[in-house]
Amino acid sequence: MRKLSILLFFLLTACGVSKTSDSNSTDQIYDGHIKSIDEQLKAWNSETKQWLAVEDFWLAYAERNGGLTWGKGKQYPTYEQVEEFDTFLVQVEQGNCLMEFFHSRWRRANDVRRWDDKHNEYDGCPYVFE
């Protein structure tokens, strides 16, 4: 049942990406859109209609989907124990990155969700596969 509800959520969110006009610019903003605010990268949370620090955005996304399945740490969970759409905040030397288990392997959550390419450049995300 959990897998079915997650799949349904994924399909609905993939079909219903909404773009909103940012009152401070002419750019379109959408869930996960990243921009620099006061020299810090922030991600738009379309559910709460606010800009969040990128890691706070990841944690809010995970929370909307049942929380971090495997918490955070330096060691990936045992492969045989993980399930499709499980989440894990991996800690590498350069920083953290939200990972999501999708199609039999761990991927950066942005590679699954396609929020904004800048997520993959943030903190530890460029280094998770080294």
C-alpha positions as CSV (number, residue, x, y, z in Angstrom):
1,M,0.0,0.0,0.0
2,R,2.9,2.4,0.9
3,K,4.5,1.8,-2.5
4,L,1.2,2.4,-4.3
5,S,0.6,5.7,-2.5
6,I,4.2,6.8,-3.2
7,L,3.8,5.9,-6.9
8,L,0.5,7.8,-7.0
9,F,2.1,10.8,-5.4
10,F,5.0,10.7,-7.8
11,L,2.7,10.5,-10.8
12,L,0.5,13.4,-9.6
13,T,3.4,15.6,-8.8
14,A,5.0,14.9,-12.1
15,C,1.8,15.9,-13.9
16,G,1.0,18.9,-11.7
17,V,4.2,21.0,-11.6
18,S,3.0,24.5,-11.2
19,K,5.0,27.6,-12.0
20,T,4.4,30.8,-10.1
21,S,5.7,34.3,-10.8
22,D,8.1,35.6,-8.3
23,S,7.2,39.1,-7.1
24,N,10.9,40.1,-7.1
25,S,11.7,39.1,-10.6
26,T,10.3,38.2,-14.0
27,D,11.6,34.6,-13.7
28,Q,9.2,31.7,-13.2
29,I,9.5,29.9,-9.9
30,Y,8.5,26.3,-9.2
31,D,9.0,23.7,-6.4
32,G,12.7,23.3,-5.9
33,H,13.7,26.3,-7.9
34,I,17.0,27.7,-6.5
35,K,18.1,31.3,-6.4
36,S,20.6,33.3,-4.4
37,I,19.0,35.4,-1.7
38,D,21.3,37.6,0.5
39,E,24.3,35.6,-0.9
40,Q,22.8,32.2,0.2
41,L,21.2,29.7,-2.1
42,K,17.5,29.1,-1.3
43,A,15.0,26.7,-2.8
44,W,11.3,27.5,-3.3
45,N,8.9,25.3,-1.4
46,S,5.7,25.5,-3.4
47,E,3.7,23.9,-0.6
48,T,4.5,26.5,2.0
49,K,5.2,29.3,-0.5
50,Q,8.5,30.3,1.0
51,W,12.2,30.2,0.2
52,L,14.2,27.7,2.3
53,A,17.8,26.9,2.8
54,V,18.5,24.0,0.3
55,E,19.0,21.4,3.0
56,D,15.8,22.6,4.7
57,F,14.0,22.2,1.4
58,W,15.3,18.6,1.1
59,L,14.2,17.8,4.7
60,A,10.7,19.4,4.1
61,Y,10.4,17.2,0.9
62,A,11.4,14.1,2.9
63,E,9.0,15.0,5.7
64,R,6.1,15.4,3.2
65,N,6.8,11.8,2.1
66,G,7.1,10.2,5.5
67,G,10.5,11.5,6.7
68,L,14.0,10.4,6.0
69,T,13.7,6.6,5.7
70,W,17.3,6.0,6.7
71,G,18.2,9.2,8.5
72,K,21.6,10.7,7.7
73,G,25.1,9.3,7.8
74,K,28.3,8.4,5.9
75,Q,27.4,4.8,5.2
76,Y,24.6,3.9,2.8
77,P,22.0,1.5,4.1
78,T,22.3,-2.2,3.3
79,Y,21.1,-2.7,-0.3
80,E,18.9,-5.6,0.6
81,Q,16.9,-3.5,3.1
82,V,16.1,-0.5,1.0
83,E,12.9,0.0,-1.0
84,E,11.9,2.1,-3.9
85,F,11.6,5.8,-3.0
86,D,13.5,5.4,0.4
87,T,15.4,8.6,1.3
88,F,18.8,9.1,3.0
89,L,20.8,12.2,3.7
90,V,24.3,11.2,2.8
91,Q,27.2,13.0,4.5
92,V,30.4,13.2,2.5
93,E,33.5,15.3,3.3
94,Q,32.3,18.2,1.2
95,G,28.8,18.3,2.8
96,N,25.3,16.6,2.6
97,C,23.1,15.5,-0.2
98,L,19.6,14.1,-0.2
99,M,19.5,10.7,-1.9
100,E,16.5,8.7,-3.1
101,F,16.4,5.0,-3.9
102,F,14.9,4.8,-7.4
103,H,15.0,2.0,-10.0
104,S,17.3,-0.3,-7.9
105,R,20.0,2.2,-7.0
106,W,20.6,5.3,-4.9
107,R,20.4,8.6,-6.9
108,R,20.5,12.2,-5.9
109,A,16.9,13.2,-5.1
110,N,17.1,15.9,-7.7
111,D,18.0,13.3,-10.4
112,V,14.7,11.7,-9.5
113,R,12.6,14.8,-8.9
114,R,14.1,17.2,-11.4
115,W,13.7,20.3,-9.2
116,D,16.6,22.5,-10.5
117,D,20.0,21.4,-11.8
118,K,21.6,23.6,-9.1
119,H,20.7,21.0,-6.4
120,N,23.3,18.7,-7.9
121,E,25.9,21.4,-7.6
122,Y,25.1,22.2,-3.9
123,D,27.1,21.1,-0.9
124,G,28.1,17.4,-1.1
125,C,25.9,16.5,-4.1
126,P,28.7,16.7,-6.8
127,Y,30.8,14.2,-4.8
128,V,28.4,11.5,-3.7
129,F,29.5,9.0,-6.4
130,E,33.3,9.4,-5.9
